Amino acid sequence: MKIAILSTAYPLRGGIAHFIGLLYHQLKKNHTVKVYTFKRQYPAILFPGKSQLENEETNEAIPTELVVDSINPFNWIKIGKKISEELYDGLIFKYWMPFFAPCFGTISKIVKKNHKTKILVVCDNIIPHERKPFDTLLTRYFFDSADYFVVLSESVKKDLLSLYPKAKYNLLPHPVYTNFGDLVEKAEAKSHLNIIAEKIILFFGFIRDYKGLDTLVLAISKLKNKNVKLLVAGEFYSNKEKYLKIIQDNNLNDSVILKTDFIPTKDVKYYFSACDAVILPYKSATQSGIVQIAVNFRKPVIATNVGGLGEVIINNDAGFIVEKDNPQSLANAIDKFYSENKEIEFSKNLFFLAEKYSWQNFTNGLLDLINL
């Protein structure tokens, strides 16, 4: 089969680019695959981080064509014609926010004129975490041209069917991220990060308000076990001062370790290896790639009961699921994790999840749709 992918991808950085790299390698085993990505993903004025590009040598490089301009309609027409002429069997989009819907929708409508290429959308989100006017209208503009959908959680499935009750879809949970290397000894990881704390819980990834770091910091102030340290690893994509004030106001400077630059791919394994558990205090979510990094490193997860987080991490099996926006509930779960010595038990259960959420299973389900 001849397949094209259009999405954020290497040399752009972030979880979606990692996802596309792993998907490319899995599909490439049996199919011809080409990846198209952005030469301009966001206008600089809309991008909250420091860089949109990988800033290191990495073994995650995949061949990509940097040709798409997210804000230039003339470019969309050009790329649509280019992809249409290649006569792919399937064109796969990764969709996570309506900002890209005009670009993706225009390209897909042009591609479909060849009467051969099927359009498949892998949906991280359909209704965004941080909603804006016209989100649904923009999403419909794109989705009207799609043949098939892959949804990564029940909550995304619900959102899809609310817009398209007769949509053809597969529910395929987010596969495990296997691209960050192997687990290392805790002592080695802590030494690499220059951390001496004995008990560490990890908040990892871009810091946005919906991810609930403020709730987590307040939970740390309520812990009975004062030896637990919170390691925050990720770049601020929202108001940094807001979080620093909460830390300061609750006298938590010695309890919260901030590593708030972008985390290079080669260092991810050290953060997950150093911690005892990964914490996702999200206020809203559909699913999270952070969970699947934790599964890869066999790290228990304590998460809030939002979106699809509880679909992957079953309460009291591979972690704990707690109420959202409830610092005391989160603190109780963290205290229970340590007082009942749950790390070894939960870590063993994570071995089964890693096999369940394999890339082979994911791509099989995706290709079943294209082959309909």
Backbone torsions as a table, in degrees:
resi	resn	phi	psi	omega
1	MET	NA	144.6	179.9
2	LYS	-105.3	117.2	-170.6
3	ILE	-126.7	137.8	171.2
4	ALA	-113.6	147.6	174.8
5	ILE	-123.3	132.9	175.4
6	LEU	-123.9	115.8	-174.5
7	SER	-173.7	170.8	161.6
8	THR	-55.2	133.1	-179.9
9	ALA	-159.8	170.0	177.4
10	TYR	-50.9	136.1	12.8
11	PRO	-90.3	10.0	171.5
12	LEU	-70.0	158.3	-172.1
13	ARG	-114.8	171.3	176.7
14	GLY	110.3	174.7	-174.0
15	GLY	-62.7	-37.4	-179.7
16	ILE	-67.5	-39.0	176.3
17	ALA	-62.9	-39.6	176.1
18	HIS	-62.1	-43.3	179.8
19	PHE	-57.7	-47.9	-177.4
20	ILE	-65.0	-37.5	177.3
21	GLY	-60.3	-44.4	179.7
22	LEU	-69.1	-38.7	176.8
23	LEU	-63.7	-42.8	178.0
24	TYR	-56.7	-49.5	-177.2
25	HIS	-63.0	-37.2	-179.6
26	GLN	-70.1	-44.6	179.4
27	LEU	-67.3	-34.9	-175.7
28	LYS	-63.2	-19.3	-179.0
29	LYS	-61.7	-31.6	-174.9
30	ASN	-132.6	3.0	-173.8
31	HIS	-141.2	163.5	172.2
32	THR	-87.7	124.1	-172.5
33	VAL	-132.8	134.3	173.0
34	LYS	-127.3	139.1	-178.7
35	VAL	-113.0	125.0	173.7
36	TYR	-106.2	133.1	179.2
37	THR	-136.5	-172.1	-170.2
38	PHE	-89.3	135.6	164.0
39	LYS	-87.2	-23.6	168.3
40	ARG	-139.4	109.6	-178.1
41	GLN	-84.6	-49.5	175.7
42	TYR	-131.5	146.9	165.5
43	PRO	-61.4	144.5	-176.2
44	ALA	-55.1	-33.3	-176.5
45	ILE	-68.3	-21.8	-178.8
46	LEU	-97.9	-5.0	-175.4
47	PHE	-96.8	119.7	-175.0
48	PRO	-83.4	-13.6	-177.1
49	GLY	-88.8	-170.8	-176.6
50	LYS	-92.5	-29.5	-179.3
51	SER	-155.0	144.5	176.8
52	GLN	-94.5	-2.6	-173.3
53	LEU	-114.0	150.6	169.6
54	GLU	-60.4	133.0	-177.8
55	ASN	-111.9	26.2	-177.9
56	GLU	-145.5	159.1	169.6
57	GLU	-69.4	135.1	-176.0
58	THR	-144.7	149.4	175.8
59	ASN	-85.6	7.3	179.6
60	GLU	-91.4	3.2	-179.2
61	ALA	-60.1	133.0	173.5
62	ILE	-128.7	155.4	179.1
63	PRO	-69.9	123.3	179.0
64	THR	-135.7	155.5	171.6
65	GLU	-106.4	115.4	-179.9
66	LEU	-87.7	89.0	-170.4
67	VAL	-130.4	-14.6	-171.0
68	VAL	-93.7	132.1	174.7
69	ASP	-111.0	114.5	-170.7
70	SER	-65.9	-17.3	-174.4
71	ILE	-121.1	14.4	-177.5
72	ASN	-118.2	100.8	-178.0
73	PRO	-58.1	-33.2	178.0
74	PHE	-64.4	-35.5	175.9
75	ASN	-65.5	-40.8	-179.0
76	TRP	-59.9	-41.7	179.8
77	ILE	-64.4	-43.1	180.0
78	LYS	-61.8	-46.9	-177.8
79	ILE	-68.8	-38.6	177.1
80	GLY	-58.1	-45.4	178.9
81	LYS	-64.8	-40.0	-178.9
82	LYS	-62.2	-47.2	-178.4
83	ILE	-69.6	-37.9	178.8
84	SER	-59.5	-41.8	-177.8
85	GLU	-67.9	-21.5	-179.6
86	GLU	-76.9	-13.4	174.5
87	LEU	55.0	53.0	175.3
88	TYR	-71.5	152.2	172.5
89	ASP	-73.7	-35.8	179.8
90	GLY	-144.6	143.2	173.1
91	LEU	-119.2	119.6	-176.5
92	ILE	-104.7	126.5	172.5
93	PHE	-107.5	145.1	168.3
94	LYS	-105.0	122.8	-172.6
95	TYR	-121.5	129.5	-179.3
96	TRP	-140.9	-12.4	177.5
97	MET	-157.8	145.5	-174.4
98	PRO	-65.6	-14.8	176.3
99	PHE	-52.2	-35.0	-176.1
100	PHE	-88.5	-6.7	-174.0
101	ALA	-60.4	-43.4	178.5
102	PRO	-59.9	-43.0	178.8
103	CYS	-63.9	-53.4	-177.6
104	PHE	-64.0	-40.9	-178.0
105	GLY	-64.9	-42.9	179.6
106	THR	-64.3	-45.6	179.8
107	ILE	-61.4	-46.9	-176.2
108	SER	-66.6	-36.3	178.7
109	LYS	-64.1	-38.0	178.4
110	ILE	-70.7	-42.6	-179.2
111	VAL	-60.3	-39.6	-176.3
112	LYS	-65.3	-15.4	179.4
113	LYS	-66.9	-14.4	178.2
114	ASN	-79.9	-7.5	176.0
115	HIS	60.4	23.8	178.2
116	LYS	-129.0	-45.3	-171.1
117	THR	-78.4	124.8	175.7
118	LYS	-89.1	139.4	-177.9
119	ILE	-100.8	121.9	178.6
120	LEU	-122.4	132.6	-178.7
121	VAL	-115.3	121.6	172.1
122	VAL	-89.7	115.1	-170.2
123	CYS	-101.6	108.7	167.7
124	ASP	-71.7	-52.9	178.2
125	ASN	-135.6	151.6	170.4
126	ILE	-115.4	-47.4	171.1
127	ILE	-100.2	116.3	-171.7
128	PRO	-65.2	159.2	175.0
129	HIS	-62.9	-43.1	-178.0
130	GLU	-110.8	91.9	-168.0
131	ARG	-76.3	149.1	179.2
132	LYS	-135.9	159.5	176.3
133	PRO	-57.3	146.0	175.8
134	PHE	74.3	5.6	179.0
135	ASP	-56.7	-47.9	-177.7
136	THR	-66.2	-41.0	179.5
137	LEU	-61.2	-44.5	179.6
138	LEU	-65.4	-43.4	-179.9
139	THR	-61.5	-42.0	178.1
140	ARG	-62.2	-36.4	178.7
141	TYR	-57.7	-40.9	178.5
142	PHE	-76.1	-51.2	-172.4
143	PHE	-65.8	-23.0	178.7
144	ASP	-59.7	-23.9	-178.7
145	SER	-98.5	0.1	-177.2
146	ALA	-86.4	143.1	176.6
147	ASP	-91.6	-39.0	-173.5
148	TYR	-141.4	158.3	-179.9
149	PHE	-134.1	143.0	165.5
150	VAL	-112.0	123.5	177.6
151	VAL	-110.2	142.3	-171.1
152	LEU	-97.1	-3.2	178.1
153	SER	-159.9	166.6	178.2
154	GLU	-62.4	-36.4	-178.8
155	SER	-66.9	-36.5	176.5
156	VAL	-70.4	-38.3	175.0
157	LYS	-57.3	-45.9	179.8
158	LYS	-60.2	-43.2	179.7
159	ASP	-65.0	-40.9	179.0
160	LEU	-61.7	-48.1	-176.2
161	LEU	-70.1	-21.9	174.8
162	SER	-69.2	-27.8	177.5
163	LEU	-92.8	-38.4	-175.8
164	TYR	-135.0	83.8	-176.1
165	PRO	-58.2	-24.8	-178.4
166	LYS	-105.0	18.8	-179.2
167	ALA	-59.7	142.2	173.7
168	LYS	-91.2	119.1	-171.9
169	TYR	-149.1	162.8	165.6
170	ASN	-125.5	136.5	171.3
171	LEU	-89.7	110.7	-177.7
172	LEU	-129.2	104.4	-178.1
173	PRO	-57.3	150.5	-179.4
174	HIS	-52.1	125.5	178.1
175	PRO	-70.3	166.7	-179.6
176	VAL	-74.7	136.6	173.4
177	TYR	-77.1	119.7	-176.3
178	THR	-115.4	16.3	-168.9
179	ASN	-105.5	9.3	-174.4
180	PHE	-105.7	13.4	178.4
181	GLY	90.5	-171.9	-175.2
182	ASP	-99.5	155.4	174.4
183	LEU	-59.8	139.0	174.5
184	VAL	-116.6	165.9	179.3
185	GLU	-60.1	144.3	-179.0
186	LYS	-56.3	-43.1	-177.7
187	ALA	-61.6	-41.1	178.8
188	GLU	-65.7	-42.5	-179.2
189	ALA	-64.3	-43.9	-179.8
190	LYS	-65.3	-38.8	178.2
191	SER	-63.7	-42.5	179.2
192	HIS	-60.9	-37.5	-177.7
193	LEU	-90.0	-2.5	-179.0
194	ASN	59.9	48.0	178.6
195	ILE	-121.4	134.7	-177.7
196	ILE	-112.8	-1.0	-177.8
197	ALA	-62.4	146.1	-179.9
198	GLU	-82.4	-46.6	-177.0
199	LYS	-110.3	120.0	-174.9
200	ILE	-130.5	130.0	167.6
201	ILE	-111.9	148.1	-169.8
202	LEU	-117.9	128.8	165.0
203	PHE	-107.7	120.4	-171.5
204	PHE	-127.5	140.2	172.9
205	GLY	115.9	173.6	178.6
206	PHE	-53.5	138.2	-177.0
207	ILE	-96.0	108.0	176.1
208	ARG	-124.9	155.9	-172.7
209	ASP	-58.8	-37.0	-176.8
210	TYR	-68.2	-12.6	-178.7
211	LYS	-83.1	-6.0	167.2
212	GLY	74.3	26.8	177.7
213	LEU	-61.4	-32.3	177.6
214	ASP	-61.8	-40.7	176.8
215	THR	-63.1	-41.0	-179.5
216	LEU	-65.7	-43.1	179.0
217	VAL	-61.8	-41.3	177.0
218	LEU	-64.4	-35.1	177.2
219	ALA	-63.3	-38.4	178.8
220	ILE	-60.0	-36.3	179.7
221	SER	-67.9	-17.2	-176.9
222	LYS	-102.9	0.5	-178.3
223	LEU	-65.2	140.2	170.8
224	LYS	-76.3	-36.6	179.9
225	ASN	-85.0	98.8	-175.3
226	LYS	-79.3	-0.9	178.3
227	ASN	-85.3	-9.2	-178.5
228	VAL	-77.3	131.0	177.0
229	LYS	-112.8	139.4	175.9
230	LEU	-95.5	122.2	175.8
231	LEU	-101.9	114.6	178.7
232	VAL	-101.6	115.7	-174.8
233	ALA	-125.7	104.2	179.2
234	GLY	160.6	160.7	-174.4
235	GLU	-84.8	139.6	177.4
236	PHE	-71.3	123.1	172.2
237	TYR	-112.4	10.9	175.4
238	SER	-141.5	-173.9	-171.9
239	ASN	-64.2	106.1	-177.9
240	LYS	-61.7	-39.4	-174.9
241	GLU	-62.2	-32.0	178.3
242	LYS	-56.9	-44.7	-176.9
243	TYR	-75.8	-38.9	178.5
244	LEU	-62.9	-34.5	179.1
245	LYS	-67.1	-41.4	178.1
246	ILE	-62.6	-41.3	177.5
247	ILE	-61.9	-46.3	-178.5
248	GLN	-65.9	-45.2	-176.3
249	ASP	-64.8	-25.0	-178.8
250	ASN	-105.5	14.8	176.4
251	ASN	53.6	47.6	-175.4
252	LEU	-110.6	17.9	-178.5
253	ASN	-59.4	-31.1	179.7
254	ASP	-88.1	-8.5	-176.4
255	SER	-104.9	-14.4	-178.2
256	VAL	-118.9	122.2	178.9
257	ILE	-103.7	117.7	-176.1
258	LEU	-101.5	120.7	172.8
259	LYS	-125.2	79.4	-163.8
260	THR	-107.4	28.8	163.8
261	ASP	-92.3	167.5	174.5
262	PHE	-60.3	135.1	-177.4
263	ILE	-89.3	115.5	178.3
264	PRO	-61.3	149.9	-178.6
265	THR	-53.5	-41.5	-176.1
266	LYS	-67.9	-16.0	-178.3
267	ASP	-100.0	-9.3	-176.4
268	VAL	-56.5	-42.0	-177.1
269	LYS	-60.2	-30.0	-178.6
270	TYR	-71.4	-37.5	179.3
271	TYR	-67.2	-43.5	179.8
272	PHE	-73.3	-33.2	178.8
273	SER	-70.6	-30.3	-177.1
274	ALA	-74.8	-23.9	-171.1
275	CYS	-92.5	163.7	174.5
276	ASP	-93.1	-32.0	-179.8
277	ALA	-154.6	157.5	177.8
278	VAL	-107.0	135.4	-175.4
279	ILE	-114.2	127.9	176.5
280	LEU	-123.7	92.5	-176.3
281	PRO	-90.6	36.6	-169.7
282	TYR	-57.8	144.7	174.1
283	LYS	-90.4	-26.0	172.0
284	SER	-150.1	153.8	-179.4
285	ALA	-169.9	159.5	166.7
286	THR	-107.7	-56.4	168.3
287	GLN	-153.0	-178.1	179.5
288	SER	-146.7	130.0	173.6
289	GLY	-65.4	-22.1	178.8
290	ILE	-62.6	-38.0	176.9
291	VAL	-57.9	-42.1	-176.1
292	GLN	-76.9	-20.1	168.9
293	ILE	-71.7	-42.5	178.4
294	ALA	-60.5	-42.2	178.5
295	VAL	-61.0	-43.0	179.6
296	ASN	-58.1	-39.0	-179.2
297	PHE	-92.9	7.8	177.8
298	ARG	57.5	43.5	179.5
299	LYS	-106.3	125.9	178.0
300	PRO	-56.8	153.0	-177.5
301	VAL	-124.1	131.9	169.6
302	ILE	-112.0	115.9	-172.0
303	ALA	-136.4	162.2	176.4
304	THR	-85.3	159.0	-175.0
305	ASN	-86.8	70.5	178.3
306	VAL	-131.2	149.1	175.9
307	GLY	52.6	-135.9	-176.7
308	GLY	-96.7	10.5	-176.6
309	LEU	-61.3	-41.4	179.7
310	GLY	-75.1	-9.2	175.7
311	GLU	-76.3	-29.1	-179.7
312	VAL	-93.9	-50.6	-178.5
313	ILE	-95.5	104.8	178.8
314	ILE	-79.7	131.6	-176.4
315	ASN	-56.6	130.9	178.1
316	ASN	65.3	22.3	176.1
317	ASP	-118.8	-56.1	175.4
318	ALA	-122.1	12.0	-179.8
319	GLY	164.6	-162.9	177.6
320	PHE	-124.2	144.8	173.7
321	ILE	-114.9	127.5	-174.2
322	VAL	-128.2	170.2	177.3
323	GLU	-64.0	146.6	174.9
324	LYS	-78.0	158.8	175.2
325	ASP	54.9	32.2	-177.6
326	ASN	-131.6	90.2	-177.3
327	PRO	-57.8	-37.1	-177.7
328	GLN	-68.7	-41.2	177.5
329	SER	-62.0	-41.2	178.5
330	LEU	-66.1	-42.8	178.0
331	ALA	-62.0	-40.7	179.5
332	ASN	-62.0	-40.1	179.7
333	ALA	-66.4	-40.7	178.7
334	ILE	-65.4	-43.8	177.5
335	ASP	-61.7	-42.4	179.7
336	LYS	-64.5	-39.9	178.4
337	PHE	-54.8	-43.3	-178.7
338	TYR	-82.1	-41.4	-176.3
339	SER	-67.0	-30.0	179.7
340	GLU	-100.3	8.0	176.0
341	ASN	50.1	55.6	-173.4
342	LYS	-83.3	-9.6	-171.2
343	GLU	-58.6	-48.6	-176.3
344	ILE	-65.9	-45.0	-179.5
345	GLU	-61.2	-48.9	-178.9
346	PHE	-65.1	-38.9	-178.7
347	SER	-62.9	-38.3	177.8
348	LYS	-62.8	-41.2	-179.0
349	ASN	-66.6	-24.1	-178.7
350	LEU	-70.4	-19.5	178.1
351	PHE	-60.8	-38.1	-179.7
352	PHE	-68.8	-35.9	179.7
353	LEU	-66.7	-38.0	-178.4
354	ALA	-60.2	-37.7	178.9
355	GLU	-75.2	-38.4	-178.6
356	LYS	-61.7	-41.3	-175.5
357	TYR	-101.0	52.2	-178.6
358	SER	-83.4	158.9	176.6
359	TRP	-69.1	-29.9	177.2
360	GLN	-62.7	-46.8	179.1
361	ASN	-62.9	-39.6	-179.1
362	PHE	-64.4	-50.0	-177.0
363	THR	-68.0	-32.3	176.0
364	ASN	-60.0	-45.5	179.9
365	GLY	-66.6	-36.1	178.2
366	LEU	-66.5	-45.6	-178.3
367	LEU	-69.9	-27.3	175.2
368	ASP	-57.9	-37.2	178.9
369	LEU	-68.4	-48.4	-177.4
370	ILE	-62.3	-30.4	-178.2
371	ASN	-83.6	-0.3	-180.0
372	LEU	-61.0	NA	NA
